[in-house]
Amino acid sequence: MSRPGHEILDELEQTFRRFTIQQAPQDYEALALWSLYTHAAASFDYAPRLVLTSAEKRSGKSRTMEIAAALTHNPMMTASVTPAALYRSIPNDGGTLTVFADEADTIYGKNASSETAEALRGFINAGFRRGFPTMRCEGPSNIVTAYYTFSPVCIAAIGHLPDTVVDRAVNIRLRRRKASETVDSYRLRTDEPGLLDLAAAATEWAIEHADEITAHTPIDVPVDDRAADLWEPLITVADIAGGSWPDRARDAARHHTGAEADDEDESTGIELLRDTKEVLELHHGDRIGSSSLVELLRGKDESRWADEDLKPRRLAMTLKEFGIRPTRMPSGSGRGYWISNFEDAFDRYLTPSIAPIPPTPSPQATEATDLQDDQGEQSSHISVTSPPSVTSSDRPTENRQSHPRRSRPESVASVTSSRGVDGEEGEQHLGPQLFDAGFGHGGDAA
């Protein structure tokens, strides 16, 4: 019999609070949920990424990643691993690793144009959804081979990462610790054994509840679209774990999705659309001429449109991308826009994509539901199944399966083989290993 899931989540959260400083309570909750989720990742169709970013060094990214690596399922660092070894390390029986990529500027930075960086980007992007393999050419004959890379990934970087990564991730922004903020020192020899024991308990819980996790479809998920894909696995493990965690997981989803919407760098088109909405709120009438709209935008306080010499032609080209086109006005006064034509774009692009909270059912509806339950009606769950997988001659089809965790991930030296991904020298299939041995006291401690 495994430990109760809510007790495991409580201890995971307290571990992150003990050794790291985060900005909000929901950050600790998200870290705990993601850590437990990795032990049940084989039961899901999506693999949420965890992104740790900061403005400067020494903000706690490496320490947070170090704690997470000790608490998650089959951790593997990519600091010194070749793409050939990484692609071959994902279990071919449907199991998963938890991949940790520190110093992600080497993968996504301006100078990250090498084949290794490209291969790692492909690995991270393709592994978000089950059943979408990465296709590589093998050996001198360039035999096309499918590699399944479905696994949780944690990425740490200074600055910001591409939208293709951020949109698939729980994003934690770290700051440098104040002198008044204290944390416990973390030492591998004395502290890691306790964390590994907690990780083993999480694995045992995930295996014991694998059928419940697979069959469960959470309700009242407070986010939608891509955000729902990445938060549903975390909310599912919270629902199965019980205690206060179902509510806390939904609160964390709302917090992080809203924060990401607030912090998101707007494109030029979105900025122009937002400024257009603001100036039109001061306009009276059902139409506006192109030149009049440009004049309002150029005169808007703290806007950049006057400095950039916005003209009607550029305005029309930008708004066209949102389905808004100028027409000749009935008065014969030139071209312009119907105000009603902006409403659809305003609703689609300027409204946060957070699902509304369902209304509280009325007492009569509650009584009717209770009566149905008394009569033996039970709520049904949708069983989530994996889409058909692409296979190759030497790569079996993905299956869902939980794998027991080792007592401690091993640190291994590189072992080369005669053939690698894309024909380069690669590393043999080493299974779930920790490739970077120097992940103890170095890095930017919290």
Secondary structure, 3 states (H helix, E strand, C coil): CCCCHHHHHHHHHHHHHHHCCCCCHHHHHHHHHHHHHHHCHHHCCECCEEEEEECCCCCCHHHHHHHHHHHCCCEEECCCCCHHHHHHHCCCCCCCCEEEECCCHHHHCCCCCCHHHHHHHHHHHHCCECCCCEEEEECCCCEEEEECCCCCEEEEEECCCCHHHHCCEEEEEECCCCCCCCCCCCCHHHHHHHHHHHHHHHHHHHHHCHHHHHHCCCCCCCCCHHHHHHHHHHHHHHHHHCCCHHHHHHHHHHHHHHHHHHHCCCCHHHHHHHHHHHHHCCCCCCEEEHHHHHHHHHCCCCCCCCCCCCCHHHHHHHHHCCCCCCEECCCCCCEEEEHHHHHHHHHHHCCCCCCCCCCCCCHHHHHHHHHHHHCCCCCCCCCCCCCCCCCECCECCCCCCCCCCCCCCCECCCCEECCCECCCCEECCCCCCECCCCCCCCCCCC
